[in-house]
Amino acid sequence: MNLKGKIAVVTGASKGIGKAISLALAERGCDLVLTARNGSDLKEAEKEVSRAGVKVLAVSADVRNLQDIEKLAQVTERELGVASILVNNAGIGRFSEVLQMTGDDFRSILETNLFGVFYCTRSFLPGMIQQKEGHIINIASLAGKNPFAGGSAYCASKSALIAFAECLMLEIRHHNIKVSTICPGTVQTEFGSSGHRDKTWALTSEDVATAVLDVLTTSPGSLISMVDLRPLTPPQKR
């Protein structure tokens, strides 16, 4: 699939995985809509992505706020056109045992990692259905399949995201819209919970961006619905 001229929206695009994905899409010729909460970081990302010579629109928004996201979809369509690619990347993680976790922290994680994906999908999907083309990529985590102590809110949010994406795929595939979920293991820039200080063995943001490109560029008649992306040589458990 040729990505040149496609309009792509990336959430959590100001740094880390989101910025790497944005840069990779820009290098393939996509016009980009970048969104994140931090306006100053977002502006820096906009400068970097713009060097690829594509159109770039940076809009500060909080994926937890439905009005923000509905406005983002309206601005995207008005300034660039209907998005063909949506990358739901924005996410947060706070790690503690259940008895030490506050209700506000638990709610914030679920609202960002799950409700945010729903709000973005719900806002951009009508345009994709109308143009009979689209690809929604969700950045989940292997933590959604492999729970660990201290990760109750994060693991629950990513597990729910995986289930949500699977249901969505079954609902909209006949509209010629693809849904793919990428589940990375430990990433070097990730809010880590592995307990290992040295993460040179871990995945990089660019590894995840490459997986996004691989999924996007499969043949039009095929769909990669789920990708487990693991570091090749993690520390061996003793």
C-alpha positions in Angstrom: 0.0 0.0 0.0 1.3 3.4 -1.0 1.0 5.8 2.0 1.9 9.0 0.1 -0.8 11.6 0.5 -2.7 9.7 3.1 -3.9 11.7 6.2 -2.8 10.1 9.5 -3.8 11.1 13.0 -1.4 10.1 15.8 -2.4 10.6 19.5 0.3 10.9 22.1 2.5 12.2 19.3 4.7 14.6 21.3 7.4 12.1 22.3 8.5 8.5 22.5 6.5 5.9 20.5 4.0 8.5 19.2 6.7 10.8 17.8 8.6 7.9 16.2 5.4 6.7 14.5 4.7 10.2 13.3 8.2 10.5 11.8 8.0 7.2 10.1 4.6 8.0 8.5 5.9 11.4 7.4 8.9 9.8 5.7 6.5 7.6 3.8 4.7 10.7 2.6 1.7 10.9 4.9 0.2 14.2 6.0 0.1 14.2 9.7 -2.2 15.4 12.5 -0.3 15.3 15.8 -2.0 15.6 19.1 -1.0 15.4 22.8 -1.6 17.3 26.0 1.7 19.0 26.3 1.7 21.9 23.9 5.5 22.7 24.1 6.5 19.1 23.4 4.0 18.9 20.6 5.4 22.0 18.9 8.9 20.4 19.0 7.5 17.2 17.4 5.7 19.3 14.8 9.1 20.9 13.8 10.8 17.5 13.5 8.0 15.9 11.5 7.7 18.9 9.2 11.2 18.4 7.9 9.9 15.5 5.9 8.2 18.0 3.6 4.6 16.9 4.4 1.7 18.8 5.8 1.6 18.8 9.6 -1.1 20.0 11.9 -0.4 20.0 15.6 -3.4 20.3 17.9 -3.3 20.1 21.7 -6.0 17.8 23.0 -6.7 15.4 25.9 -8.0 12.1 24.7 -10.0 11.8 27.9 -12.1 14.7 26.9 -14.7 13.8 24.2 -15.3 17.5 23.3 -11.5 17.9 22.6 -11.5 14.8 20.3 -14.6 15.8 18.5 -13.1 19.2 17.8 -9.9 17.5 16.7 -11.8 15.5 14.1 -13.5 18.6 12.9 -10.3 20.6 12.6 -8.6 17.6 10.8 -11.4 17.4 8.2 -11.5 21.2 7.7 -7.7 21.7 7.4 -6.5 18.5 5.7 -9.5 16.2 4.8 -10.8 12.9 6.0 -8.3 10.8 7.9 -7.4 7.4 6.4 -5.2 6.4 9.3 -5.8 6.7 13.1 -3.0 5.6 15.5 -4.4 5.4 19.0 -1.1 5.6 20.9 -1.8 7.9 23.9 -1.4 6.1 27.1 -0.3 6.4 30.7 0.8 3.9 33.4 1.0 4.2 37.2 2.0 1.1 39.0 1.2 0.1 42.6 -0.6 -2.6 44.5 -4.3 -2.3 44.6 -4.5 -1.2 48.3 -2.0 1.6 47.6 -3.7 2.8 44.3 -6.1 5.8 44.5 -9.4 5.8 42.8 -8.3 8.9 40.8 -5.2 7.1 39.5 -7.2 4.0 38.5 -9.8 6.2 36.8 -7.2 8.3 35.0 -5.5 5.2 33.5 -8.7 3.7 32.3 -10.0 7.0 30.9 -6.7 7.5 28.9 -5.9 4.0 27.8 -9.5 2.8 27.0 -12.0 5.7 26.9 -9.5 7.8 24.9 -9.3 5.1 22.3 -13.1 4.9 22.2 -13.5 8.7 21.8 -10.9 8.9 19.0 -12.4 5.9 17.2 -15.9 7.2 17.5 -14.9 10.6 16.2 -12.9 9.6 13.2 -14.7 6.4 12.2 -17.7 8.1 10.4 -15.4 9.8 7.9 -13.6 6.5 7.2 -17.0 4.7 6.6 -18.1 7.5 4.3 -14.9 7.2 2.1 -14.9 3.4 2.4 -11.3 3.3 3.4 -9.4 3.5 6.7 -7.0 1.8 9.1 -7.2 2.1 12.9 -4.1 1.0 14.7 -4.1 0.6 18.5 -0.9 0.5 20.5 -1.7 -1.9 23.4 0.8 -3.9 25.3 1.8 -7.4 26.2 0.8 -6.4 29.7 -2.8 -6.8 28.4 -2.1 -10.5 28.0 0.4 -11.1 30.8 -0.7 -9.5 34.1 1.8 -8.7 36.8 1.6 -7.7 40.4 1.4 -3.9 40.8 -0.1 -3.5 37.3 -3.8 -3.9 38.0 -5.0 -0.7 36.4 -2.5 -0.7 33.5 -3.0 -4.4 32.6 -6.8 -4.1 32.9 -6.8 -1.1 30.6 -4.7 -2.8 27.9 -6.6 -6.1 28.2 -9.8 -4.2 27.7 -8.3 -2.3 24.7 -7.4 -5.6 23.0 -11.0 -6.9 23.4 -12.4 -3.5 22.3 -10.2 -3.6 19.2 -11.2 -7.1 18.3 -14.9 -6.3 18.5 -14.4 -3.1 16.5 -12.5 -5.1 13.8 -15.4 -7.5 13.4 -17.9 -4.6 13.2 -16.2 -2.5 10.5 -14.1 -4.8 8.3 -16.9 -5.0 5.8 -16.7 -1.2 5.4 -13.2 -1.8 4.0 -11.7 -0.5 7.2 -8.9 -2.4 8.9 -8.3 -2.5 12.7 -4.9 -3.7 14.0 -3.6 -3.9 17.5 0.1 -3.9 18.3 1.2 -5.2 21.6 4.8 -4.3 22.4 6.8 -5.7 25.2 9.2 -3.5 27.2 10.2 -0.3 25.3 13.3 1.7 26.2 11.3 5.0 26.6 8.3 3.3 28.3 7.3 4.0 31.9 9.0 0.8 32.9 7.9 -1.7 35.4 10.3 -4.5 34.6 12.7 -3.8 37.5 15.7 -3.7 35.2 17.6 -0.5 35.1 19.6 -1.4 32.0 17.1 -1.5 29.1 19.5 -1.7 26.2 18.0 -5.1 25.5 14.5 -3.6 25.1 12.6 -2.5 22.1 13.0 1.0 20.8 10.3 3.5 19.8 11.5 3.0 16.2 10.9 -0.8 16.4 7.2 0.0 17.2 7.0 2.5 14.4 8.4 -0.1 12.0 5.7 -2.5 13.1 3.1 0.1 12.3 4.5 0.6 8.8 4.5 -3.1 8.3 0.9 -3.4 9.2 -0.2 -0.5 7.1 1.6 -1.7 4.0 0.1 -5.1 3.7 -1.9 -5.9 0.6 -5.4 -4.3 0.5 -7.2 -7.6 0.7 -5.4 -8.8 3.9 -5.6 -7.8 7.5 -3.1 -8.2 10.3 -5.3 -7.8 13.3 -2.9 -8.5 16.1 0.9 -8.2 16.5 2.9 -9.3 19.5 6.2 -7.4 19.4 8.9 -8.7 21.7 12.5 -7.9 22.5 14.7 -10.6 21.0 17.0 -11.1 23.9 15.5 -10.0 27.2 17.3 -10.8 30.5 16.9 -14.4 31.4 15.1 -15.2 34.6 17.2 -17.1 37.1 
